[in-house]
Amino acid sequence: MKCIIFDASTLITLSMNGLFEEFRNLKKSFNGKFIITKEVKKEIIGKPLTIKRFELEALKLKQLFDEKILELPESIGINSEDVSKKINSFLDVANSTFVGRGKEIHLIDLGESSCLALSEILNKKKIENIIAVDERTMRMLCEMPENLNRLLGKKLHTRITSKKENFKHFQGFKLIRSAELVYIAYKKGLIKLKDGPVLDALLYAVKFKGCSISDEEIEEIKKLR
């Protein structure tokens, strides 16, 4: 068994670009599960359904859930409550790791923490998984925490100190972005558009709707063709 754990950020990026059919096709071609935690479900469906600006996208994401394209951890034998019990440990560590102007810097929220919690449970069970997340902060926390220190200092215009002993809590997680997902969909022939710079358009579309990816990274992905 293998699965992709989706954070709200990636699903929002894809939904804002209207890539619902492509997402369905990607799931059909994936020999595994697309999982969301109950915390992420609340972020992408529960709360947005009460906000007129986001209601339509929430309804479309709900349809993906109703169709079992997106599923809860129970579908792979994991109790959602067991995931929720681990959330605070990730929140507490992440949001106390960096300090600027005498204050701890808030880095991640419930949804992101729940994805880390679920991934940790699956890793211990030797279940292959990867977290789909577009947020730069969480990606850097897991992949390049030292660079995150410099980024926060530049952004906040102050000296940042970090508890480097906390970095180990975020090692070993595998991450993917919507940019890589649309690239995979493109390579698999799941994109109906055929004429013109389709891959370029896809990559910049997700970049402008929330995916943290640089122009240089986009050019590197395009070279993979």
C-alpha positions in Angstrom: 0.0 0.0 0.0 1.1 3.6 -0.6 -0.6 6.9 -0.2 -0.3 10.6 -0.7 -1.3 12.7 2.3 -2.7 16.0 1.1 -2.4 19.2 3.0 -5.0 21.9 2.4 -2.5 24.1 0.6 -2.0 21.7 -2.3 -5.7 21.0 -2.7 -6.5 24.7 -2.7 -3.8 25.4 -5.4 -5.2 22.7 -7.6 -8.9 23.6 -7.0 -8.2 27.3 -7.7 -6.9 26.3 -11.1 -9.9 24.1 -11.8 -7.9 20.9 -12.1 -10.5 18.6 -10.7 -10.8 16.3 -13.7 -7.1 16.0 -13.9 -7.0 15.2 -10.2 -9.5 12.4 -10.7 -7.4 11.0 -13.5 -4.3 11.2 -11.5 -5.9 9.2 -8.7 -7.1 6.6 -11.2 -3.5 6.2 -12.4 -2.1 6.0 -8.9 -1.9 2.6 -7.3 -2.7 3.8 -3.8 -4.8 6.2 -1.7 -5.2 10.0 -1.6 -5.7 10.7 2.1 -6.7 13.8 4.0 -6.9 14.1 7.8 -10.1 15.3 9.4 -8.3 18.6 10.2 -7.6 19.2 6.5 -11.1 18.2 5.6 -12.4 20.9 7.9 -10.0 23.4 6.2 -11.0 22.6 2.6 -14.6 21.7 3.0 -16.1 22.4 6.4 -15.1 26.0 7.0 -15.1 27.2 3.3 -18.7 26.0 2.8 -19.7 28.8 5.2 -17.9 31.5 3.2 -19.5 32.6 -0.1 -16.2 33.4 -1.7 -15.0 29.8 -1.3 -18.3 27.9 -1.4 -18.0 26.6 -5.0 -14.5 25.2 -4.6 -15.5 23.6 -1.3 -18.5 21.9 -3.0 -16.2 20.6 -5.7 -13.7 19.3 -3.2 -16.6 17.7 -1.2 -17.6 15.9 -4.4 -14.1 14.5 -4.6 -14.5 13.3 -1.0 -18.0 11.9 -1.7 -16.5 10.0 -4.7 -13.8 8.6 -2.4 -11.1 10.2 -4.5 -10.1 11.8 -1.2 -10.4 9.6 1.9 -9.9 9.8 5.6 -7.1 7.7 7.4 -9.7 5.1 8.4 -9.6 3.9 4.7 -6.1 2.7 5.4 -6.8 1.3 8.9 -5.7 4.4 10.9 -8.0 6.0 13.5 -8.3 9.7 13.0 -8.3 10.2 16.7 -4.9 8.6 16.9 -3.7 11.2 14.4 -5.2 14.1 16.3 -3.5 13.0 19.5 -0.1 13.6 17.9 -0.9 17.0 16.5 0.0 19.1 19.5 3.5 17.6 19.8 4.3 18.8 16.3 2.6 22.1 16.8 4.4 22.8 20.0 7.9 21.9 18.7 7.5 23.6 15.3 6.1 26.8 16.8 8.8 27.1 19.4 11.8 26.3 17.2 12.5 29.8 15.9 12.6 33.0 18.0 12.8 36.6 16.9 12.5 39.8 19.0 12.0 37.6 22.0 8.9 35.9 20.6 8.4 32.4 19.3 7.6 32.4 15.6 4.4 30.6 14.5 5.2 28.3 11.6 2.5 25.7 11.1 -1.1 25.1 11.9 -3.4 22.2 12.6 -3.7 20.9 9.1 0.0 20.8 8.4 0.7 19.2 11.8 -2.0 16.6 11.2 -0.2 15.6 7.9 3.1 15.2 9.8 1.3 13.2 12.5 -0.3 10.8 10.0 3.0 10.4 8.0 4.8 9.6 11.2 2.3 6.9 12.0 2.5 5.4 8.5 6.3 5.5 8.6 6.3 3.5 11.8 4.0 1.0 10.1 6.3 0.9 7.1 3.5 2.2 4.8 4.9 4.2 1.9 3.7 7.7 2.0 4.5 11.3 0.9 3.0 14.6 2.0 1.7 17.0 -0.7 2.2 20.5 0.6 2.7 23.8 -1.2 3.5 25.9 1.9 7.1 27.1 1.8 7.5 27.3 5.5 6.6 23.6 6.2 8.7 22.4 3.3 11.8 24.3 4.5 11.2 23.2 8.1 11.4 19.6 6.9 14.0 19.9 4.2 16.2 22.9 4.9 15.6 24.3 8.5 18.9 26.2 8.4 17.7 28.1 5.3 14.4 28.8 7.0 16.3 30.6 9.8 17.8 32.9 7.2 14.5 33.4 5.4 12.7 34.4 8.6 15.4 36.8 9.5 15.2 38.5 6.1 11.4 38.6 6.2 11.1 39.9 9.7 14.2 42.2 9.5 15.6 40.8 12.8 18.1 38.3 14.1 16.5 34.8 14.4 17.7 32.2 16.9 16.7 28.6 16.6 16.6 25.5 18.7 18.5 23.2 16.4 17.8 20.2 18.6 14.2 20.5 17.3 15.2 20.0 13.7 15.3 16.2 14.1 11.6 16.1 14.8 11.0 17.1 11.1 13.5 14.8 9.4 12.6 11.8 7.4 9.3 13.1 5.8 8.9 12.9 2.1 7.2 16.0 0.4 5.8 16.8 -3.0 4.2 20.0 -4.4 1.3 20.6 -6.7 4.0 21.5 -9.3 5.3 18.0 -9.3 1.8 16.6 -9.3 0.8 18.5 -12.5 4.1 17.5 -14.1 3.3 13.8 -13.4 -0.2 14.4 -14.8 1.3 16.0 -17.9 3.9 13.1 -18.4 1.1 10.5 -18.0 -0.9 12.2 -20.7 -3.7 13.1 -18.3 -3.9 16.8 -19.5 -6.4 17.3 -22.3 -4.7 20.4 -23.6 -2.2 19.3 -26.3 -1.2 22.4 -28.3 1.1 25.2 -27.0 3.3 25.4 -23.9 1.0 23.3 -21.8 3.6 22.3 -19.1 4.8 25.8 -18.8 1.2 27.1 -18.3 0.5 24.4 -15.7 3.5 25.1 -13.7 3.0 28.9 -13.7 -0.7 28.4 -12.9 0.1 26.6 -9.7 2.9 29.0 -8.8 0.5 32.0 -9.1 -2.2 30.3 -7.0 0.0 29.4 -4.1 2.6 26.8 -4.8 6.0 27.8 -3.5 8.2 27.3 -6.6 10.8 29.5 -8.2 11.1 30.3 -11.9 14.4 28.5 -11.8 12.8 25.3 -10.4 10.1 25.6 -13.1 12.8 25.6 -15.8 14.5 22.6 -14.2 11.2 20.6 -14.2 10.5 21.6 -17.9 13.9 20.1 -18.8 12.8 16.7 -17.5 10.6 16.3 -20.6 
